[in-house]
Amino acid sequence: MQQSPAVAEAERERILERTNEGRLIAMASGVKFGRKPHLKSDSAMALIDQKQPARVVMEKTGISRATYFRLKKYIKNQQSNNN
């Protein structure tokens, strides 16, 4: 059973309207969207600020080597933007 393209498009528009309304209601009631922040990253950034060696930061927080250097680069960029 096939729908005509016009009916399918109208249904899609109704679906989008309903989902957008629901999203707006959720935002108004304080629902947060997106990924949850990682506590590992926060504690790793604190250790990086303290000039701890990479191995120490990775062992204490459990982050990967790539994450360590990504955070270090992020901190460096933040510090250069603040100066």
FINULUM-558538 format. One record per residue: residue in one letter; x, y, z of N, C-alpha, C in turn. Coordinates in pm, whole numbers, plus 50000, padded with zeros to 5 digits. Layout:
N
AXYZXYZXYZ/...
//
This chain:
83
M500854988250000500005000050000500895012450000/Q500745020849900501575032649887500755045249912/Q501445054949971500815067949991501215076949875/S500375086349847500775095949745501845105149804/P502715110449722503785119049774503275131049854/A502165136649816501625148149887501195144350028/V500555132750042500115128050174501325125050261/A502335118850203503545115450278504255128150325/E504325138150240504975150750278504195157850388/A502875157750379502055164050482502235156850616/E502305143650613502515135950736503875139150797/R504885140250713506235143550761506245157250827/E505545166850770505475180250829504775179850964/R503725171850977503025170551106503935164251211/I504705154251168505645147851261506675157951310/L507225165851218508215176051256507625186351351/E506385190551326505725200251414505575194551555/R505135182151564504945175951696506265174351770/T507305169951699508595168151767509185181551810/N509035191751727509545204951765508775210651884/E507465208551888506675213052003507145206052130/G507345193052120507815185352235509185189952281/R510065192952187511405197752220511325211252291/L510475220252244510325233352307509765232052449/I508805223252467508235220852600509315215452694/A510115206152644511185200452726512215211052763/M512565219652669513535230252698512985239952800/A511705243252790511075252352885511035246453025/S510945233253035510895227053167512285223653220/G513335227653147514685226253198515425213553160/V514925206053064515625193953020516875198152944/K517995191652974519245194552906519445184552794/F519895189452681520125181052564521625178952545/G521975168652472523375166152439524025156252534/R525305154252511526055144752593526275150252732/K526375141352828526655145352964528145148152978/P528505158053060529935160953078530615149453151/H531875147453119532645136753181533465142253296/L533345135953411534125140153526535605137253505/K535905126953426537295123653397537985135553332/S537315141953237537915153153166538185164753260/D537245167453350537425178553444538615176153535/S538715164053590539835161153680541145160553602/A541105155753479542315155453396542785169553365/M541855178553336542225192353307542845198953429/A542345195753547542925201253669544355196353687/L544595183553661545945178053673546885183853567/I546375185953447547195191853341547575206053379/D546645213553438546935227153485548025227153591/Q548105216453668549125215253772550455210453715/K550535209153583551755204853512552185190653549/Q551205181953574551495167953603551915161053473/P552815151153480553225143853359552045136353297/A552145133953168551075127453094550725113853154/R551735106053186551495092653240550705093353371/V551035102853458550335104253586548875107853562/V548635117353474547265121653444546455110053388/M547045102553295546335091353232546045080353333/E546985077553422546775066953522545725070953626/K545765083453671544835087853776543405089353725/T543265093453600541915096353549541375085453458/G542245077353401541785066853311541515071653170/I541995083653134541785088552998542835082652905/S542555082952777543505077752678544575088252649/R545605083852580546705092852543546165103852450/A545315099952355544755109652261543915120152335/T543135115852433542325125152510543205134652589/Y544305129352646545235137852721545735149252634/F546225145952515546785156352429545705165552372/R544505160452352543395168852308543055179152416/L543015174652543542725183852653543845193852672/K545075189252658546225198152674546195209152568/K545855205452445545745215152336544605224952364/Y543485219752414542335228252447542725238552553/I543415234052658543845243052765544785253752711/K545725249552627546685258952568545955269652486/N544975265352407544205274952326543405284452414/Q542835279352523542065287752614542955298252678/Q544165294252718545085303452782545575314052684/S545825310252559546285320052460545165329652421/N543915325152426542785333952395542525343852508/N542865340052631542645348852745543725359552756/N544865357552693545965367452701545845377952597/
//
